[in-house]
Amino acid sequence: MANLVQDETSMCHGVLHHVTMDMFKVLSAIEASYEVMDAHPTPYAPYNRLNGSGPAAGTCFSPVAAVAFTVHPEHLAKLQQENPGNRALYESLPSERYIRIITEGLRHFGVDPAWVEWVEAQPFAPTKLAADYFKVPTPADSASLRLYTLEQLAKYKGERN
């Protein structure tokens, strides 16, 4: 599980979004298991500028006030204490899909390429292959299966036969 913790000797790159209060409420509902933490990120000029104008890539600006979704270390410690046999609750790897989405976003917004490479190198839970999903077997006598038109199906909406 990735998490932000306050540490003056460390850094974390990312994307800072300006959202309305209504949008923040939606994000808070989606990220309901996280807590909101004050943060003071230092923005820098994107590394993927197309026209070359403006500050050089990586040029830092003044820190800004922001908030981040985080899991407090005390909460993680409590999860570990209350669920010693269920390490997946607090040690699960991100999915391969999640890493792909995050790195695509980091690249899109011009985050330092070295950081993007670092994120890509993190361990992840591989995506299941289509062949690994549960399949409903086709009956041996599939020729006897009844075919329905949409109109016929509409007649039975909500009914069991």
Number of C-alpha atoms within 10 A of each C-alpha: 11 11 11 15 15 10 7 6 5 7 11 8 16 18 14 14 7 9 10 9 9 9 11 12 12 12 13 15 11 10 13 11 10 16 14 15 15 12 16 12 20 13 17 19 18 21 18 15 14 7 6 10 7 10 13 13 16 14 12 13 12 9 12 12 9 14 14 16 18 17 18 15 12 9 13 15 12 12 15 17 10 10 13 12 9 12 11 12 13 17 12 13 15 15 15 16 13 14 18 13 11 16 21 13 15 19 17 13 17 19 22 19 15 10 16 19 12 10 16 16 10 11 12 15 13 11 11 10 7 8 7 8 8 7 8 6 6 8 9 7 7 8 8 8 9 6 8 9 7 7 8 10 10 10 9 10 8 6 6 5 3
